[in-house]
C-alpha cells in the first residue's frame, strides 16, 4: 500500500481497489483502517480489504480461501487413511493352507451353507460325495460353481471337495461359488482382484422375506371387497 505522499494525483488509484475516486477518499479509508487496528476490530479490517481488493485483483474472499484449504486438507487426510487401511488389509492377506496342502473356506447364500476344500489337481469335483453333474443336473448351476475357476484362469487346475446343506439348488450352487472364491483367495492372495471384480467374494445377504399375518404373501394382500 503506497503512502499518501507518493500519490500526488488520482492517477493509478484504480490499482488499489478500483472504487477510490480521490485522495480524500483514500485518506478516509486509511483512517478507518487505523481506527479498526487500534480497536482490535480485525473483522472490520478484513471486510474493508474484501470490499477493495477483489474488484481489481480477482482474489476470492478470505472465507472461501479458508474453506477451500480445509476441504483439501480433509480430502488429503481421508486419502492417507484409506491408503493406510488398504496396506493393513493387504498385509493381513497371506496364504493359508492346512497340513495336507488344502485351502478351506465356508460359503453362504440364502439358507445354504457350503464347506469347501481345494488343492492342486486334475480338476475332479466332489459335492456331498457325488460328482458335479449328478448333484447339479442344470447347466446354469454348474456354471455358478465353476465361475471362480474361470475368472481366475484355473479351470481344471484344482481338485475340490465340498459339503453343502440347506436351501435349494440355486442357493447351494451360489454358496459353493462363494466358498470356492474365498478358498482360492486363501490359496493365493494374488487371485483376489479378479474374484473381487466379479463380486464372488461378497456374501449375498438377500433372503426371502417372511410371510406376514393377514397377507397372502410377504407383501401381497387379499382382494378387499366392500360388501
Short mmCIF file of the C-alpha atoms (twelve columns), coordinates in Angstrom:
data_MODEL
# 
_entry.id   MODEL 
# 
loop_
_atom_site.group_PDB 
_atom_site.id 
_atom_site.type_symbol 
_atom_site.label_atom_id 
_atom_site.label_alt_id 
_atom_site.label_comp_id 
_atom_site.label_asym_id 
_atom_site.label_seq_id 
_atom_site.Cartn_x 
_atom_site.Cartn_y 
_atom_site.Cartn_z 
_atom_site.pdbx_PDB_model_num 
ATOM 1   C CA . UNK A 1   0.000   0.000   0.000   1 
ATOM 2   C CA . UNK A 2   1.650   3.322   -1.052  1 
ATOM 3   C CA . UNK A 3   1.946   6.301   1.282   1 
ATOM 4   C CA . UNK A 4   -0.103  9.452   0.834   1 
ATOM 5   C CA . UNK A 5   2.998   11.413  -0.192  1 
ATOM 6   C CA . UNK A 6   3.518   9.073   -3.120  1 
ATOM 7   C CA . UNK A 7   0.067   9.830   -4.527  1 
ATOM 8   C CA . UNK A 8   0.110   13.386  -5.914  1 
ATOM 9   C CA . UNK A 9   -2.932  12.790  -8.056  1 
ATOM 10  C CA . UNK A 10  -5.751  10.315  -8.504  1 
ATOM 11  C CA . UNK A 11  -3.860  8.517   -11.292 1 
ATOM 12  C CA . UNK A 12  -3.230  4.869   -10.516 1 
ATOM 13  C CA . UNK A 13  -5.721  4.722   -7.641  1 
ATOM 14  C CA . UNK A 14  -7.748  2.174   -9.552  1 
ATOM 15  C CA . UNK A 15  -4.928  -0.294  -8.904  1 
ATOM 16  C CA . UNK A 16  -5.823  -0.233  -5.182  1 
ATOM 17  C CA . UNK A 17  -9.447  -1.189  -5.302  1 
ATOM 18  C CA . UNK A 18  -10.963 0.395   -8.384  1 
ATOM 19  C CA . UNK A 19  -13.528 2.348   -6.338  1 
ATOM 20  C CA . UNK A 20  -11.332 5.145   -4.875  1 
ATOM 21  C CA . UNK A 21  -12.054 8.366   -6.753  1 
ATOM 22  C CA . UNK A 22  -9.941  10.923  -4.845  1 
ATOM 23  C CA . UNK A 23  -7.135  11.467  -2.342  1 
ATOM 24  C CA . UNK A 24  -9.717  12.389  0.302   1 
ATOM 25  C CA . UNK A 25  -11.484 9.069   -0.054  1 
ATOM 26  C CA . UNK A 26  -8.140  7.280   0.153   1 
ATOM 27  C CA . UNK A 27  -7.308  9.242   3.352   1 
ATOM 28  C CA . UNK A 28  -10.677 8.278   4.808   1 
ATOM 29  C CA . UNK A 29  -10.015 4.615   4.068   1 
ATOM 30  C CA . UNK A 30  -6.600  4.802   5.771   1 
ATOM 31  C CA . UNK A 31  -8.150  6.474   8.825   1 
ATOM 32  C CA . UNK A 32  -10.809 3.780   9.073   1 
ATOM 33  C CA . UNK A 33  -8.152  1.129   8.759   1 
ATOM 34  C CA . UNK A 34  -6.051  2.705   11.512  1 
ATOM 35  C CA . UNK A 35  -9.013  3.092   13.872  1 
ATOM 36  C CA . UNK A 36  -10.017 -0.536  13.360  1 
ATOM 37  C CA . UNK A 37  -6.462  -1.741  14.031  1 
ATOM 38  C CA . UNK A 38  -6.273  0.292   17.259  1 
ATOM 39  C CA . UNK A 39  -9.637  -1.030  18.420  1 
ATOM 40  C CA . UNK A 40  -8.687  -4.583  17.540  1 
ATOM 41  C CA . UNK A 41  -11.549 -4.839  15.059  1 
ATOM 42  C CA . UNK A 42  -9.805  -7.261  12.725  1 
ATOM 43  C CA . UNK A 43  -13.090 -8.424  11.243  1 
ATOM 44  C CA . UNK A 44  -13.728 -4.894  10.054  1 
ATOM 45  C CA . UNK A 45  -10.230 -4.725  8.542   1 
ATOM 46  C CA . UNK A 46  -10.863 -7.938  6.606   1 
ATOM 47  C CA . UNK A 47  -14.244 -6.629  5.459   1 
ATOM 48  C CA . UNK A 48  -12.615 -3.414  4.242   1 
ATOM 49  C CA . UNK A 49  -9.988  -5.377  2.317   1 
ATOM 50  C CA . UNK A 50  -12.617 -7.611  0.757   1 
ATOM 51  C CA . UNK A 51  -14.532 -4.541  -0.426  1 
ATOM 52  C CA . UNK A 52  -11.482 -3.029  -2.100  1 
ATOM 53  C CA . UNK A 53  -9.167  -5.754  -3.333  1 
ATOM 54  C CA . UNK A 54  -11.324 -8.322  -5.145  1 
ATOM 55  C CA . UNK A 55  -12.702 -5.844  -7.648  1 
ATOM 56  C CA . UNK A 56  -9.364  -5.451  -9.420  1 
ATOM 57  C CA . UNK A 57  -7.128  -8.281  -8.322  1 
ATOM 58  C CA . UNK A 58  -9.625  -11.136 -8.642  1 
ATOM 59  C CA . UNK A 59  -8.684  -12.581 -5.219  1 
ATOM 60  C CA . UNK A 60  -11.610 -14.587 -3.758  1 
ATOM 61  C CA . UNK A 61  -12.957 -13.694 -0.303  1 
ATOM 62  C CA . UNK A 62  -10.938 -14.874 2.652   1 
ATOM 63  C CA . UNK A 63  -13.644 -17.230 3.965   1 
ATOM 64  C CA . UNK A 64  -13.733 -19.009 0.604   1 
ATOM 65  C CA . UNK A 65  -9.962  -19.482 0.694   1 
ATOM 66  C CA . UNK A 66  -10.158 -20.893 4.234   1 
ATOM 67  C CA . UNK A 67  -12.987 -23.265 3.308   1 
ATOM 68  C CA . UNK A 68  -11.123 -24.414 0.195   1 
ATOM 69  C CA . UNK A 69  -7.974  -25.144 2.194   1 
ATOM 70  C CA . UNK A 70  -9.946  -27.048 4.842   1 
ATOM 71  C CA . UNK A 71  -11.702 -29.163 2.209   1 
ATOM 72  C CA . UNK A 72  -8.398  -30.025 0.544   1 
ATOM 73  C CA . UNK A 73  -6.880  -30.957 3.914   1 
ATOM 74  C CA . UNK A 74  -9.855  -33.216 4.708   1 
ATOM 75  C CA . UNK A 75  -9.598  -34.934 1.317   1 
ATOM 76  C CA . UNK A 76  -5.880  -35.457 1.779   1 
ATOM 77  C CA . UNK A 77  -6.408  -36.840 5.285   1 
ATOM 78  C CA . UNK A 78  -9.091  -39.262 4.055   1 
ATOM 79  C CA . UNK A 79  -6.766  -40.352 1.241   1 
ATOM 80  C CA . UNK A 80  -3.955  -41.071 3.714   1 
ATOM 81  C CA . UNK A 81  -6.294  -43.050 5.994   1 
ATOM 82  C CA . UNK A 82  -7.621  -45.082 3.064   1 
ATOM 83  C CA . UNK A 83  -4.117  -45.887 1.840   1 
ATOM 84  C CA . UNK A 84  -3.094  -46.977 5.343   1 
ATOM 85  C CA . UNK A 85  -6.149  -49.231 5.639   1 
ATOM 86  C CA . UNK A 86  -5.504  -50.794 2.235   1 
ATOM 87  C CA . UNK A 87  -1.887  -51.531 3.187   1 
ATOM 88  C CA . UNK A 88  -3.030  -53.042 6.502   1 
ATOM 89  C CA . UNK A 89  -5.594  -55.262 4.789   1 
ATOM 90  C CA . UNK A 90  -3.033  -56.357 2.176   1 
ATOM 91  C CA . UNK A 91  -0.581  -57.295 4.925   1 
ATOM 92  C CA . UNK A 92  -3.226  -59.469 6.596   1 
ATOM 93  C CA . UNK A 93  -3.845  -61.481 3.425   1 
ATOM 94  C CA . UNK A 94  -1.385  -64.350 3.500   1 
ATOM 95  C CA . UNK A 95  -1.508  -67.839 2.059   1 
ATOM 96  C CA . UNK A 96  -3.460  -70.153 4.351   1 
ATOM 97  C CA . UNK A 97  -3.468  -73.955 3.847   1 
ATOM 98  C CA . UNK A 98  -3.816  -76.922 6.172   1 
ATOM 99  C CA . UNK A 99  -1.262  -79.677 6.857   1 
ATOM 100 C CA . UNK A 100 -2.417  -81.528 3.715   1 
ATOM 101 C CA . UNK A 101 -1.842  -78.503 1.493   1 
ATOM 102 C CA . UNK A 102 -5.556  -77.735 1.082   1 
ATOM 103 C CA . UNK A 103 -7.230  -74.341 1.318   1 
ATOM 104 C CA . UNK A 104 -10.525 -74.316 3.231   1 
ATOM 105 C CA . UNK A 105 -13.351 -71.773 3.240   1 
ATOM 106 C CA . UNK A 106 -17.058 -71.518 4.016   1 
ATOM 107 C CA . UNK A 107 -19.589 -70.077 1.580   1 
ATOM 108 C CA . UNK A 108 -23.158 -68.968 2.214   1 
ATOM 109 C CA . UNK A 109 -26.174 -67.966 0.130   1 
ATOM 110 C CA . UNK A 110 -29.787 -67.707 1.285   1 
ATOM 111 C CA . UNK A 111 -30.140 -70.614 3.758   1 
ATOM 112 C CA . UNK A 112 -27.420 -72.756 2.158   1 
ATOM 113 C CA . UNK A 113 -24.027 -73.325 3.769   1 
ATOM 114 C CA . UNK A 114 -21.094 -74.843 1.854   1 
ATOM 115 C CA . UNK A 115 -17.761 -76.071 3.227   1 
ATOM 116 C CA . UNK A 116 -15.099 -76.191 0.526   1 
ATOM 117 C CA . UNK A 117 -11.586 -77.667 0.301   1 
ATOM 118 C CA . UNK A 118 -9.410  -77.111 -2.785  1 
ATOM 119 C CA . UNK A 119 -5.906  -78.283 -3.725  1 
ATOM 120 C CA . UNK A 120 -3.923  -78.574 -6.985  1 
ATOM 121 C CA . UNK A 121 -5.003  -81.470 -9.143  1 
ATOM 122 C CA . UNK A 122 -6.540  -82.594 -12.453 1 
ATOM 123 C CA . UNK A 123 -9.870  -80.888 -11.730 1 
ATOM 124 C CA . UNK A 124 -12.035 -83.531 -10.018 1 
ATOM 125 C CA . UNK A 125 -15.034 -82.111 -8.146  1 
ATOM 126 C CA . UNK A 126 -16.970 -83.880 -5.411  1 
ATOM 127 C CA . UNK A 127 -20.055 -82.383 -3.749  1 
ATOM 128 C CA . UNK A 128 -21.569 -84.375 -0.895  1 
ATOM 129 C CA . UNK A 129 -19.586 -87.370 -2.243  1 
ATOM 130 C CA . UNK A 130 -21.232 -87.020 -5.648  1 
ATOM 131 C CA . UNK A 131 -19.852 -85.729 -8.966  1 
ATOM 132 C CA . UNK A 132 -20.760 -82.219 -10.044 1 
ATOM 133 C CA . UNK A 133 -23.017 -83.301 -12.920 1 
ATOM 134 C CA . UNK A 134 -25.064 -85.594 -10.663 1 
ATOM 135 C CA . UNK A 135 -25.529 -83.073 -7.867  1 
ATOM 136 C CA . UNK A 136 -26.408 -80.231 -10.291 1 
ATOM 137 C CA . UNK A 137 -28.072 -81.569 -13.456 1 
ATOM 138 C CA . UNK A 138 -28.808 -77.994 -14.614 1 
ATOM 139 C CA . UNK A 139 -26.051 -76.467 -16.723 1 
ATOM 140 C CA . UNK A 140 -26.622 -72.993 -15.233 1 
ATOM 141 C CA . UNK A 141 -25.975 -74.249 -11.703 1 
ATOM 142 C CA . UNK A 142 -22.767 -75.962 -12.820 1 
ATOM 143 C CA . UNK A 143 -21.618 -72.681 -14.355 1 
ATOM 144 C CA . UNK A 144 -22.192 -70.974 -10.997 1 
ATOM 145 C CA . UNK A 145 -19.928 -73.498 -9.279  1 
ATOM 146 C CA . UNK A 146 -17.145 -73.284 -11.884 1 
ATOM 147 C CA . UNK A 147 -17.279 -69.482 -12.306 1 
ATOM 148 C CA . UNK A 148 -14.461 -68.708 -9.782  1 
ATOM 149 C CA . UNK A 149 -12.085 -71.048 -11.613 1 
ATOM 150 C CA . UNK A 150 -12.996 -69.458 -14.950 1 
ATOM 151 C CA . UNK A 151 -12.390 -65.826 -13.920 1 
ATOM 152 C CA . UNK A 152 -9.001  -66.755 -12.431 1 
ATOM 153 C CA . UNK A 153 -7.969  -68.943 -15.382 1 
ATOM 154 C CA . UNK A 154 -7.566  -72.024 -13.164 1 
ATOM 155 C CA . UNK A 155 -10.314 -74.215 -14.591 1 
ATOM 156 C CA . UNK A 156 -9.087  -77.804 -14.487 1 
ATOM 157 C CA . UNK A 157 -6.133  -76.952 -12.263 1 
ATOM 158 C CA . UNK A 158 -7.669  -77.673 -8.836  1 
ATOM 159 C CA . UNK A 159 -9.459  -80.549 -7.190  1 
ATOM 160 C CA . UNK A 160 -12.410 -79.653 -4.996  1 
ATOM 161 C CA . UNK A 161 -14.248 -81.459 -2.226  1 
ATOM 162 C CA . UNK A 162 -17.307 -79.828 -0.697  1 
ATOM 163 C CA . UNK A 163 -20.264 -80.460 1.537   1 
ATOM 164 C CA . UNK A 164 -23.362 -78.311 1.205   1 
ATOM 165 C CA . UNK A 165 -26.646 -78.323 3.087   1 
ATOM 166 C CA . UNK A 166 -29.800 -76.257 3.329   1 
ATOM 167 C CA . UNK A 167 -31.715 -74.298 0.720   1 
ATOM 168 C CA . UNK A 168 -32.405 -75.222 -2.880  1 
ATOM 169 C CA . UNK A 169 -30.233 -75.843 -5.906  1 
ATOM 170 C CA . UNK A 170 -29.697 -72.140 -6.644  1 
ATOM 171 C CA . UNK A 171 -28.721 -71.321 -3.077  1 
ATOM 172 C CA . UNK A 172 -26.411 -74.310 -2.842  1 
ATOM 173 C CA . UNK A 173 -24.673 -73.534 -6.152  1 
ATOM 174 C CA . UNK A 174 -24.079 -69.911 -5.225  1 
ATOM 175 C CA . UNK A 175 -22.952 -70.882 -1.726  1 
ATOM 176 C CA . UNK A 176 -20.364 -73.151 -3.354  1 
ATOM 177 C CA . UNK A 177 -19.296 -70.299 -5.623  1 
ATOM 178 C CA . UNK A 178 -18.766 -68.072 -2.592  1 
ATOM 179 C CA . UNK A 179 -16.815 -70.772 -0.740  1 
ATOM 180 C CA . UNK A 180 -14.611 -71.617 -3.738  1 
ATOM 181 C CA . UNK A 181 -13.786 -67.932 -4.256  1 
ATOM 182 C CA . UNK A 182 -12.751 -67.486 -0.620  1 
ATOM 183 C CA . UNK A 183 -10.688 -70.688 -0.748  1 
ATOM 184 C CA . UNK A 184 -8.890  -69.549 -3.896  1 
ATOM 185 C CA . UNK A 185 -8.044  -66.261 -2.191  1 
ATOM 186 C CA . UNK A 186 -6.608  -68.171 0.756   1 
ATOM 187 C CA . UNK A 187 -4.586  -70.371 -1.584  1 
ATOM 188 C CA . UNK A 188 -3.128  -67.360 -3.391  1 
ATOM 189 C CA . UNK A 189 -3.919  -63.779 -2.210  1 
ATOM 190 C CA . UNK A 190 -2.901  -62.521 -5.670  1 
ATOM 191 C CA . UNK A 191 -6.145  -64.021 -7.034  1 
ATOM 192 C CA . UNK A 192 -8.241  -61.536 -5.042  1 
ATOM 193 C CA . UNK A 193 -8.564  -58.740 -7.707  1 
ATOM 194 C CA . UNK A 194 -10.381 -60.781 -10.409 1 
ATOM 195 C CA . UNK A 195 -12.574 -62.509 -7.824  1 
ATOM 196 C CA . UNK A 196 -13.433 -59.204 -6.173  1 
ATOM 197 C CA . UNK A 197 -14.184 -57.558 -9.512  1 
ATOM 198 C CA . UNK A 198 -16.597 -60.372 -10.363 1 
ATOM 199 C CA . UNK A 199 -18.354 -59.956 -6.990  1 
ATOM 200 C CA . UNK A 200 -17.690 -63.533 -5.878  1 
ATOM 201 C CA . UNK A 201 -16.058 -62.629 -2.541  1 
ATOM 202 C CA . UNK A 202 -19.078 -60.715 -1.229  1 
ATOM 203 C CA . UNK A 203 -21.671 -62.719 0.639   1 
ATOM 204 C CA . UNK A 204 -25.079 -62.122 -0.963  1 
ATOM 205 C CA . UNK A 205 -27.285 -61.419 2.066   1 
ATOM 206 C CA . UNK A 206 -30.619 -61.364 0.230   1 
ATOM 207 C CA . UNK A 207 -33.167 -63.850 1.568   1 
ATOM 208 C CA . UNK A 208 -36.864 -64.426 1.009   1 
ATOM 209 C CA . UNK A 209 -38.969 -62.088 3.117   1 
ATOM 210 C CA . UNK A 210 -41.249 -63.893 5.577   1 
ATOM 211 C CA . UNK A 211 -45.000 -64.085 5.138   1 
ATOM 212 C CA . UNK A 212 -46.998 -61.647 7.291   1 
ATOM 213 C CA . UNK A 213 -50.193 -62.484 9.180   1 
ATOM 214 C CA . UNK A 214 -53.275 -61.277 7.338   1 
ATOM 215 C CA . UNK A 215 -51.469 -61.093 3.982   1 
ATOM 216 C CA . UNK A 216 -51.364 -63.558 1.123   1 
ATOM 217 C CA . UNK A 217 -47.550 -63.466 0.998   1 
ATOM 218 C CA . UNK A 218 -44.809 -61.224 2.358   1 
ATOM 219 C CA . UNK A 219 -46.462 -58.082 0.988   1 
ATOM 220 C CA . UNK A 220 -49.286 -59.223 -1.267  1 
ATOM 221 C CA . UNK A 221 -52.730 -58.575 0.230   1 
ATOM 222 C CA . UNK A 222 -56.022 -60.345 -0.385  1 
ATOM 223 C CA . UNK A 223 -58.565 -58.611 -2.549  1 
ATOM 224 C CA . UNK A 224 -60.692 -56.276 -0.459  1 
ATOM 225 C CA . UNK A 225 -64.460 -56.362 -1.002  1 
ATOM 226 C CA . UNK A 226 -66.587 -53.629 0.485   1 
ATOM 227 C CA . UNK A 227 -69.836 -55.668 0.558   1 
# 
